Amino acid sequence: MANMTEAAPFILLGLTDDPALQFPLFFLFALIYLVSLFGNLGIIVLILLDSQLHTPMYFFLSNLSLVDFGYSSAVTPKVMAGLLVGDKDISYNGCAAQMFFFVAFATTESYLLASMAYDRYAAVCKPLHYTTIMTTSVCACLAIASYVGGFLNASIQTGDTFSLSFCKSAVVHHFFCDIPAVMVLSCSDRRVSELVLVFVVSFNTFFALLVIFISYLFIFSTILKMQTAEGYWKALSTCASHFTAVFIFYGTVIFMYLQPSSSHSMDTDKMASVFYAMVIPMLNPLVYSLRNKEVKSAFRKVVEKVKLYLG
């Protein structure tokens, strides 16, 4: 069947139709987005300005901040517009673009988290060989591979979704063009598309998780062999933030995508999506950086330079 409505806009149902909740939710999401925006861009600027932060760990952290800013910006401004002025329409091409960039940046984040796990493995388990293992070229290759994997995955998933015919309702029961929410609107046989989605997401998720699992297996093995309590807790504390972020990120990905569309509850999906589309990008500067002494020191240096310049 031809796609007779390919140029017709979609309507994003949003989080709620209750007028009493729309402004409080707008204020909440605006606050979350501002923290994410200034936090992630601030981390990138700090790392660029402070030569002491020009290390592999902070190289990956700056890329993680860029990716978090990217996929948060693909979703949150449109959600805020819907809550504030009731702008729920999104064009066919706009929906495809939003889906593409969200999937691209989210997948890139999964591979960057795996790269960071490998970096932590090298730092904890191979400290004497760390500089020879995590060279500039190795770090660049890991980052480039993460972006290539992310944008390739987005091309496959977005192309697969929008190859379907949409001749049913144009109402997307979500606050953004997420793949399962758009795919259920199709009047085509979507069994093959669902299998492609599950296969691609499974491959990306479990490949990255395998790298993380093996890295942490060696990390915990090394930590348990440490002789001093100080070294034990320091290494454990370093891994705790990353491990928490991995659990939240991959937990929501597995919950959202590794099930057939018939098993999806849209209301439950929307609540889960708030975490990985809005909250997780905000957590990056808070979890990874604000508790870090080196980042705090770099921030104080920048503040002092600004005071001297203004004074």
N, C-alpha and C positions, 0 to 999 in steps of 0.2 A: 504494500500500500504506500502511495506517495505521502510524503510529509506535507500535508496541506496547510499546516499552521506553523511552518518553520519560522515565519517572520512575525508571528503574533507574540505579544509580550506575555511573560509569566507574571503571576501575582503572588507575592510572598506573604503568606498568612501571618508571619511574625510570631512573637512569643505570647502575646495576649491581646484581646480586644477590649479589655476592661479599661475604661478611661482613667479610673482612679489609680491604676498601676503604671500607666504609660509614662508619665513624667518622672515618677521615682525611678523606674527602670532606665529611662533616658539619662538621668543624673548619675545613676550607678555606673552605667556602661561608659558614659563620658569620662567619669573619674578613672575607671579601669583603663580606658584607651589612652588617656593623658599620661598615666603612670607608665603604661607600656611604651608609649611614644618617646617621652623624655628619658625614661630609664634605659631603653635599648639604644637609642641614638646617643645618649650620654655615655654609655659604656664604650661604644665604638669610638667616640671622640677622645675619651680618656686613654684608650689603648693606643690610638694613633699618636697622641701628644706625648705620652710618657714612654721613654725608651726602655725603662725597667720592665714594662709590660709586653715587650716584644719577644715573647716566648711562645712555644707551641700551644700551651694551654689557653693563653689569652688570644692567640690567633683564632683558635676554634671558637672561643667565647664570643669574639667580635662577629664572626660569621653566624653564630647562633642568634645573636642579637639582631643582626640584619634580617635573618629569616623570620624571626618572631615578629619583627616590625612589619615584614612583608605580608605574612598570612593573616595577621591581625587587621591590617589596613585593607585587605581584600574583603573583609566581612563587616567589621564593626561600624564604619561610617554609614553604610547602607542601613544597618539595623537602627542606628541612632536617628537617621532621617525618617524611617518608618514610624518610630515611636513619637517623634517631635511633630512632624507635619503630616503624618499618615501617608507618606509616599511609599506605597507597597509594590508599584509596578517596576518590573525590570525587563529590559528588552531580551529577545532571544539571544542575540550576540553578547549582550551584557551578562546574561546568566552563564553562558559558555565561558566567557572571560573570567568571571568570578570563580567558577568551578576550577578552571585551569590553574589560575594563580594560587588558589587556596591549596589544591592538591600538590602543586609543584613545591611550594614552600614547606608544607607539612611533611612531604616525603623527604625533602632535603634535610629537614630537622632530624628525622629519624636516623639518617645516615651520619649526620654530624654528631648525634649522641653516641653512635657506635664508634666514630673516630675519636671522640673524647674519652670513651672507655678504653680504647687501645692506648691513647696517650697516658692515661692514668696507670694502665698496666706497665708501660715502659718506665714511668716515673717511680712506681712503688717496687716493682719486681726487678728492674734492670737500671738502678740509679746510676751506676758507674758508666753505663753505655747509653744513657738517655740521649745525650747530645748527638751521638752517632746514629741512633735509631730514628729519632724525630728530627731529621734534617729539614731545612727549608723546602727542599724539593719534595720530600715525603709529605710534609704538611700541605703543600700546594696541590699535590696529586690527590690526596684524600679529600680536600675541600672541593676541587674541581669534579672529582668523581661523584661527590654528594650532590652537587648541583645538576650534573648531567643525569644522574639517576632520578632526581626529583622531577626535572622537566620532561624527561622521556616518559616517566610514569604518568605524569599529568596529560601528556599528549595521547597516550594509549587510552586512559580512562575517560577523558573528555570526548575524544573521538568516538569511542565505543558507545557512550551515553547518547550523544547527539546524532548518532547514525540511526537511532530509533525514530519512529513516527509518533508525533504527539497530536492526537486528534481527540483526546478526552478533555477533561477539565484542565485549565491552565493555572489552577490554584496550587501552589507549592506549599505543602503543610510543614513549613520550616521557616526560619528567619534568614536563610541564605540558600543559594543553589547547591545544596549538598547532593552527592550522587544518588543515594537511595531515595531521597525525597523527590528528585526529578525523574528518576527511572520508573517509579510507580505510575507516573502519568502517561506512560507510553501505551499505545494501543497495539504495538507490535508484540510478537513473541519475544520476550526478553530473557528467556532461559539461558541462551548463549551469552548474552551480555552480562547476566548475573554471574555466570561461571567465570567469565573473563575477569570481572571485578574481584571475585573471591580469590582467584588464582594470583592475580597481580598483587593485590594487597597482602595475601599470604606470603608470597615470595619476598616482597620488600620488608614486611614486618619480621618474619622469622629469620631472614638472612641477617638483618641488623641486630635482632635479639640474640642470634647465635654468637655474633662477634662480642656483644656485651656480656653474655653469659660466660663465655670462655675467658674473657678478660677478667671478669670478677672472680671467677673460679681460681685463677692464678693469684689475683690480688688478695683474696681472703686467705688463701693458703700461705702467702708470704706474711700477711699480718699476724696470723696465728703463731708464726715462728719467731716473731719479734721478741726480744729479750726485755725491753724496757716498756713500762706502762705508758710513758709519754709518747713514744713512737707508735705504740699500738693505737692509742686514742686519736693521735694526730692523723694517722692514715685512715682510720675508720671515719673520722669526721669529714675528711676530704671526700670520701666516697658516698657519704650519707646523702648529701644534697643531690648529687647526680643520680643516685639510685632512686630517690624519691621522685625526681622528675621523669625518669624512665618509666617507673611504675604507673604514674598518672597518665603520661602521654600514650604509652602502648596499651594500657588498660582500656582507655576510651576508644582507641583505634580498633582494637579487637572487638570490643562491645558493639561498635557502630557498624563495622563493615564485614566482619567474618560471620555473617548470618544471612539467609535469604531475605528478600524484601518482605515476604509474607509474614516473617517473624518480627518485623519492626513495629514498635509502637512509636508513632511520630512525636507524641508529647514527651515520652521518655528520651527519645533521641535528641529532642531540642534541649532538654536539660543537660544531657551529657555533652552536647555540642558547645554549650556555653563555656564549659571548662577548657576544652582544647582549642576553641577558636578565640577566646577572649582572656580567660584567666591564666592559662599556661604562658602566653607571651608576656603577661605582666609579671609572672613569677621569676622569669629569667634574671632580670637585674637584681631582684630581691634575694633569691636563693643563692645564685652563683657569685654575686659581686658585693653586695652591701655587707655581707658577713666576712669579706675578705680584707685582710689588713693591707695588702699591696694596693688594692683598688681604693680603699679609704685614704691611703697615703697619697696616691696620685690625685684624688679628688681635692684633698687639702692643698696640694701644690698648685692646682689650677685656680682654686679660690684665692690663694695668696697672690698669685700673679695678676688676677683680675683686680684685687684690691689695690695692688701697687699701680696698676695701669690707670684705675679710676681716681686714685689718690694723688 
